[in-house]
Amino acid sequence: WGGRAFMSPVFWVSLLAPAFFLRALWVASDVFVGLDRGDAFGPAMVRGLKDIGGNLLLGAFATIVIEPSLIFLIGNGFSEMRGVTFNLNVENLTLAMIGLVLLLLARQGKNLQSKLDEFV
């Protein structure tokens, strides 16, 4: 073994999606800290939901499309792109759907907050 796995481009490509998911968890922890402090559903919460949703969507896209494509291209020496498969499974599609729902929820929250600000 000798640490050669770290030198493989496939290893580094496979870290792309987990980096997005880790960022989503990091932002979620900040959102939970804000909720624990008693912050209302305001601009910070909307920004956090947007960031979490975007990172989940990007991570799912990386897992479904980018990683299989790059691993296939690395495997054949970047000579052709025919024959690549997408990693469509329930887990990846669920993460993408949750990311999309969070983005839409953040948009609705922003619209609702602006309507409430008009009343005040």
Secondary structure, DSSP 8 states (H G I E B T S, - for coil): -TTGGGG-HHHHHTTHHHHHHHHHHHHHHHHHHHHHHT--SSHHHHHHHHHHHHHHHHHHHIIIIIHHHHHHHHHTTTS--TT------HHHHHHHHHHHHHHHHHHHHHHHHHHHHHH-
